[in-house]
Amino acid sequence: MGHSDILEAGDGVEALNLLATQTPDLFLVDWNMPNMDGLTLVKNIRTKNTTVPIIMVTTEAEKTRVVEAIKAGVNNYVVKPFTAETLGDKIKQTLTKMGVAV
């Protein structure tokens, strides 16, 4: 997809530890992770950074779950399974909506 500077965390706790030393331009957060679920991670990210784009990646497609994620602070949502093209479109949509040059 053309992105090369990527950080990866195995779970929400590891992601928060990375945030102590890194400031990503975009988060892709899975809802279902060990040690700290994605929704909790999003809430933690939002206490430190209210502007970084966050896309929730999940199998959770129920409307109530989508609303819950949006209330927690996600900027977009993509449901598994998805293609690289779909994810790329979601990233572009999110960054464009936030006024970031794509």
MARNUSE-146426 format. One record per residue (C-alpha): x, y, z. Coordinates in steps of 0.2 Angstrom, whole numbers. Layout:
// residues N
(node (X,Y,Z))
...
END
This chain:
// residues 102
(node (0,0,0))
(node (15,11,-1))
(node (18,14,18))
(node (35,9,25))
(node (37,17,42))
(node (25,5,52))
(node (25,1,70))
(node (16,-15,76))
(node (10,-20,93))
(node (4,-37,99))
(node (-9,-30,110))
(node (-16,-14,118))
(node (-3,-14,132))
(node (11,-15,120))
(node (4,-1,109))
(node (3,10,125))
(node (21,7,129))
(node (26,11,111))
(node (16,28,113))
(node (28,33,127))
(node (42,35,114))
(node (33,36,97))
(node (19,47,89))
(node (11,38,75))
(node (2,47,61))
(node (-12,35,61))
(node (-18,20,71))
(node (-26,4,65))
(node (-33,-4,81))
(node (-41,-21,82))
(node (-56,-23,93))
(node (-52,-40,100))
(node (-34,-41,107))
(node (-27,-50,122))
(node (-22,-40,138))
(node (-32,-24,133))
(node (-46,-24,120))
(node (-46,-11,106))
(node (-60,0,113))
(node (-50,2,129))
(node (-34,6,119))
(node (-44,19,109))
(node (-50,27,125))
(node (-32,28,132))
(node (-25,35,116))
(node (-39,49,116))
(node (-34,54,134))
(node (-16,58,127))
(node (-20,63,109))
(node (-37,69,103))
(node (-32,72,84))
(node (-23,57,78))
(node (-33,47,66))
(node (-39,30,72))
(node (-47,16,62))
(node (-55,2,71))
(node (-52,-15,62))
(node (-64,-28,68))
(node (-77,-42,65))
(node (-89,-33,76))
(node (-102,-26,64))
(node (-117,-23,75))
(node (-123,-5,74))
(node (-122,-3,93))
(node (-103,-9,93))
(node (-100,4,79))
(node (-108,18,88))
(node (-98,13,104))
(node (-82,14,94))
(node (-86,31,87))
(node (-91,37,104))
(node (-74,31,111))
(node (-65,41,97))
(node (-62,31,82))
(node (-63,41,65))
(node (-67,26,54))
(node (-72,8,55))
(node (-67,-7,44))
(node (-75,-24,46))
(node (-65,-40,43))
(node (-63,-49,31))
(node (-57,-35,20))
(node (-46,-32,5))
(node (-30,-21,5))
(node (-40,-10,-7))
(node (-54,-8,5))
(node (-42,-4,19))
(node (-32,8,8))
(node (-49,17,4))
(node (-53,18,22))
(node (-36,26,26))
(node (-38,39,12))
(node (-56,43,18))
(node (-50,45,35))
(node (-35,56,32))
(node (-45,67,19))
(node (-59,70,31))
(node (-46,75,44))
(node (-38,87,32))
(node (-22,77,30))
(node (-14,77,13))
(node (-15,59,5))
END
